[in-house]
Amino acid sequence: MAIQRMDHVGIVVEDLADAIAFFIALGLELEGETPVEGDWVDRVVGLQGVRAQIAMLRTPDGHGRVELAKFHAPSSASGEQQATANVPGIRHLTFAIEDIEAVLARLHTCGGELMGELAHYQDIYRLCYVRGPAGIIVELAERVN
């Protein structure tokens, strides 16, 4: 089999510091932050003159990672940051969590907004969607049993 594992999900943001704070409040751990530029990154992403700052965060279990990127150059058209959950494309990331109320409170201090309401799925999960910086949607899933 060619695939060994999924390494990370990349998200482009306008305010890197806000996005880092949001994911740290969610419970991810900052692995590091670094500038990226040069011919190699231009070739990888298919753009010219790339200058970006990236931050890598990981889940506490070490199996999931999120890469946040702030592109300083080249400029781009602004994307739809208030897209709803049914717009085609990658719409959300889901995190299995404990103590959903505490996580919601922490995310609220970082600008996280509950999109709908906290709901039960059968007697298995408590679920909700939260919109964070750059329109990022995270689904929180707390196992009930």
Secondary structure by P-SEA (a helix, b strand, c coil): cccccccbbbbbbccaaaaaaaaaaaccccccccccccaaaaaaaccccccbbbbbbbcccccbbbbbbbbcccccccccccccccccccccccccccaaaaaaaaaaaaccccccccccccccccccccccccbbbbbbbbbcc
